[in-house]
Amino acid sequence: MDVKAALADASTVPFWLDTDARPQPLPPLAADLEADLVVVGGGFTGLWTALQAKERDPDRHVVLLEANTVGWAASGRNGGFCAASLTHGYDNGESHLPAENERLAALGRENLDAIEAAVVRYGMDCEFERTGELDVATEDYQVPGLREAHDPDAGFVFLTQEELATIVKSPTYKGALWDSREVAMLNPAKLCWELLRVIRDLGVEVYEGTKVTDVSDRKQTVAVTTEPVSGAATAAGTATITAQRVALATNVFPSLLKRASLHTVPVYDYALMTEPLSDDQMAAIGWEGRQGIGDCANRFHYYRLTADNRILFGGWDAVYHYGRQVSWKYDQNRETFETLAQHFFETFPQLADVRFTHKWGGAIDTCSRFFAFFVTAYDRKVAMAAGFTGLGVGASRFAGTVMLDLLSGEETELTQLEMVRRRPLPFPPEPVAWLGIRMTTNALIKADENQGRRGPLLKVLDAVGMGFDS
């Protein structure tokens, strides 16, 4: 097995986006207009917000603005794990919001059901498969915690090493917990493009290549100032939308609300995609249930099968760049790709001849509690959601629901949730943020090397509400 040779011909374009099915770019906004609702951001959160807005009121004039093209950022680069959890795992929810964790778990299941229902209702071709996920132990110390979570009535099934070997064959596995109901696999870019198709059919105006530079209060309305992105085909310059309400879904990119600017940091995640596996190669690994798989380490891997039986293999590194930098130049990381490839072949040595066709990365918006938070401004004429920390494929729809409730001006069950009312702790400014993230990463690595035992720094972070247990 030669890792460098396996990666030699891999495209740097994210696999999901590397297709002729990718829609042609839409023109930028070229003139001032008025709207009932402006959605800023063409990823999952913005798209689900626009869809639900039209479902609530078909006559509502909704405009969606995207600085690049719909689905090009995190929403089109992720692993396609659509989870029910709204809190990045039940245990993490219990740590941060114990009083409402059970209700949030139920709301998450309802949200995943609603996503599946929308896929069926609108005939969305997005390769949706409700297969569940295997949480696998690769170290002996990880097995007892998985065994304790065994609850077949709730859909959580513990599998011994021997039982797991009949499902997926890897010499690294010690056991697993199968979450059989609360995770679906999908093609994330196709979901974005299908949501785009649906909202346009419902009358949403969508402008790509349109950057929002300012959102400001005008007492009764909100002014959304835009400019065409360099290279966008337009003869116009800046344009302003006078909006009754604004939903901000800009995810990892700098917040348009200063009060939220320190609540997220961008970290870069990376993934590989193999060539399609042959029938013999598939037989060698099993995996007939097509579940998503993730391991139990702090520096974890996630992997899954695509519709044409490729394996996406990602995770391990989460790279932060000084100054909260987000740049295309960080989308490639040779060292991480080689490490991931090495780990892939250790996981599936029977696939030693497989080559990788794609290698890519992208920025994730991380907040200190590791799940979404919400901010409002200008007497709730503006709402914002961010901080999904890598688990936004499913939670993004719920975030859209919350933002629409907040913008309605009414008090609902969702607007009263502590999850919605309380923000996570902000990250400090530089250079403290960079030092803190570097120290925390090293502490997590050390914990993995020490039977999962958390050292002093991680215990302090747990105590102040910045710890993580997914």
Secondary structure, DSSP 8 states (H G I E B T S, - for coil): --HHHHHTT-BSS-GGG-STTS--------S-EEEEEEEE--SHHHHHHHHHHHHH-TT--EEEE-SS-TT-SGGGTS--EEES-SSSSHHHHHHH-TTTHHHHHHHHHHHHHHHHHHHHHTT--S--B---EEEEESSGGGHHHHHHT-BGGGTEEEEEHHHHHTTB--TT--EEEEE-SSEEE--HHHHHHHHHHHHHHTT-EEE-SEEEEEEEEETTEEEEEEEE-TT---S---EEEEEEEEEE--TTS--SSGGGTTS-EEEEEEEEEE----HHHHHHHB-TT--EEEESSSS-EEEEE-TTS-EEEEES--EE-TTT---GGGS--HHHHHHHHHHHHHH-GGGTT--EEEEEEEEEEE-TTSS-EEEEETTTTEEEEE--TT-HHHHHHHHHHHHHHHHHTS--TTTTSHHHH--------TTHHHHHHHHHHHHHHHHHTTTT---HHHHHHHHHT-----
